Amino acid sequence: MKITSAANPRVKAAAKLRERRGRDEQRRIIIDGVREIARALAAGVELVELYYFPGLATDHEHQHLLKRAGEGRGMLIEVPPHVIEKLAFGQRVEGVVAVAKQPQQSLADLAPPPGSLIAVIEGVEKPGNLGAILRTADAAGVAAVIVAGGGTDLYNPNAIRASLGAIFTVPVCAAPSPAVLDWLRARQYRMLAARVDGASDYAAADYRGPLALILGSEAHGLSDLWRGEDIASVKLPLLGQVDSLNLSATAAAAVLFYEALRQRRET
Amino acid sequence: MKITSAANPRVKAAAKLRERRGRDEQRRIIIDGVREIARALAAGVELVELYYFPGLATDHEHQHLLKRAGEGRGMLIEVPPHVIEKLAFGQRVEGVVAVAKQPQQSLADLAPPPGSLIAVIEGVEKPGNLGAILRTADAAGVAAVIVAGGGTDLYNPNAIRASLGAIFTVPVCAAPSPAVLDWLRARQYRMLAARVDGASDYAAADYRGPLALILGSEAHGLSDLWRGEDIASVKLPLLGQVDSLNLSATAAAAVLFYEALRQRRET
């Protein structure tokens, strides 16, 4: 079908998905960009609508995406540039924006393979940072990412974009921290929490076997819930010449994920 | 002194420093934020003006900064909120914005201690990414960062901000890639270039001794200049389940800098 007006009720409903309130009310998300939509489709995310402007959707990648989306139950909607611009976010306008059902993954559903490396991120401040961490988790083979802490807006457009779609390919869910801790204990994950006051150097730790890496936010670190006899703490060396310039959450996650991968590949 | 109008010529000249053209013409830079300015001062950057709004500069950190700046040759300028807002960038308004002489560091001046680990970043796309890499370099004890490639705008406000001021504490300079390569060869740095098609795994490489880690941009990688018999290439494992989702430059730098630090601390 074709829609030519940005005032069309469908378009207006889709535009509301850029805000959290719209996502919560409609239980849908909005995905911008050909790669991100393709990754969502590949991961089984259910498209509802795919808005496209033909003039920007001429290359092979776009054509392939339109064909695949058309084969599913999603509705292809041809729109003029000003409608795509209304739906797109950020500076990039790729000519395709999708509306999808919000993936529902609860802690109870999360079932990484036995012996996996998983990551817990508590209190992540910016959706873009969460996206960057998910992207690194994907590359490093982290089997699942649990976002701990109340009120996390997992499918914020900035998180989707910064993840380049890894938010759909890495199993991910959000849950309150106490529930996450219970989940980890019940499944007997060994827990390694990264803290600036960690008891030992990260490089001296053993990252093999079933392991949960627990990271806090840059500004607030981890809550005290993550102190306990069954939770080891590690720190990253900080050699900065000036005052306490700690690592960004993104950089800390990259270092820890790849150190874990390095050790796990050696065995 | 006090300035109350945003139309004051000094304020207008300072506001122009947010754009590259203004920085190039005036050979000055603008620094926003109390920590960033403090780090610049500590690193010997020469302040020209410090604009402050007293209502937002009440805490110890601000007072200390104003005192230090007042002791130097920089001029303290009290302004109302709307002038600070005109000068500040981003969402954060901390009540202090400094104008400083642009630090002049050329390749010829750069003299890291013998045996150092240094980093070369070629073609970095976004000032924010450069800032994030500088921040990680500071934490990991990288002795100098050379930004290779034409036209790099080192002191872009976004680079300063994302570095949290590390851009002033880590020795940094920009130069064309061929000049950087000559510089490294003349000083007999061993060179390790990170590439997606690298010859060996990054974790199998030796990072000890005088070493230059060479990183390219996320979109374009490294130019072919960085292929040669005296340049080893390494790659980071990418286990992503979908298509070629490579690491961000920030994440790749973090992994390499900390692997180097890990090995160098062991010896």
Contacts between the chains, C-beta under 8 A, distances in Angstrom:
chain1	res1	chain2	res2	distance
A	35	B	243	7.9
A	39	B	242	5.4
A	39	B	243	8.0
A	42	B	242	6.0
A	43	B	242	7.9
A	132	B	248	6.3
A	132	B	250	7.4
A	132	B	251	7.2
A	135	B	245	6.6
A	135	B	247	7.7
A	135	B	248	6.6
A	135	B	251	7.5
A	136	B	247	6.5
A	136	B	248	7.3
A	136	B	251	4.7
A	138	B	239	7.8
A	138	B	240	4.5
A	138	B	241	7.0
A	138	B	242	7.7
A	138	B	245	5.8
A	139	B	236	7.5
A	139	B	237	7.9
A	139	B	238	4.9
A	139	B	239	6.4
A	139	B	240	5.3
A	139	B	245	6.3
A	139	B	246	7.1
A	139	B	247	5.2
A	139	B	251	7.6
A	140	B	237	7.7
A	140	B	239	6.5
A	141	B	237	7.9
A	141	B	239	3.5
A	164	B	245	5.9
A	165	B	242	7.2
A	165	B	245	7.6
A	166	B	240	7.1
A	166	B	242	7.9
A	166	B	245	6.2
A	169	B	240	7.0
A	169	B	241	5.1
A	169	B	242	5.1
A	203	B	262	4.7
A	203	B	265	7.7
A	236	B	139	7.5
A	236	B	258	7.2
A	237	B	139	7.9
A	237	B	140	7.7
A	237	B	141	7.8
A	237	B	261	6.4
A	237	B	265	7.4
A	238	B	139	4.9
A	239	B	138	7.7
A	239	B	139	6.4
A	239	B	140	6.5
A	239	B	141	3.5
A	239	B	261	7.5
A	240	B	138	4.4
A	240	B	139	5.2
A	240	B	166	7.1
A	240	B	169	7.0
A	241	B	138	7.0
A	241	B	169	5.1
A	242	B	39	5.3
A	242	B	42	6.0
A	242	B	43	7.9
A	242	B	138	7.7
A	242	B	165	7.2
A	242	B	166	7.9
A	242	B	169	5.1
A	243	B	35	7.9
A	245	B	135	6.6
A	245	B	138	5.8
A	245	B	139	6.3
A	245	B	164	5.8
A	245	B	165	7.6
A	245	B	166	6.2
A	246	B	139	7.0
A	247	B	135	7.7
A	247	B	136	6.5
A	247	B	139	5.2
A	247	B	254	7.4
A	248	B	132	6.3
A	248	B	135	6.5
A	248	B	136	7.3
A	248	B	250	7.8
A	250	B	132	7.4
A	250	B	248	7.8
A	250	B	250	6.1
A	250	B	251	6.5
A	250	B	254	7.6
A	251	B	132	7.2
A	251	B	135	7.5
A	251	B	136	4.7
A	251	B	139	7.6
A	251	B	250	6.5
A	251	B	251	7.2
A	251	B	253	7.9
A	251	B	254	3.8
A	252	B	254	7.7
A	253	B	251	7.9
A	254	B	247	7.4
A	254	B	250	7.6
A	254	B	251	3.9
A	254	B	252	7.7
A	254	B	254	4.2
A	254	B	255	5.2
A	255	B	254	5.2
A	255	B	255	6.2
A	255	B	258	4.3
A	258	B	236	7.2
A	258	B	255	4.3
A	258	B	259	7.5
A	259	B	258	7.5
A	259	B	259	7.9
A	259	B	262	7.7
A	261	B	237	6.4
A	261	B	239	7.5
A	262	B	203	4.7
A	262	B	259	7.7
A	265	B	203	7.7
A	265	B	237	7.4
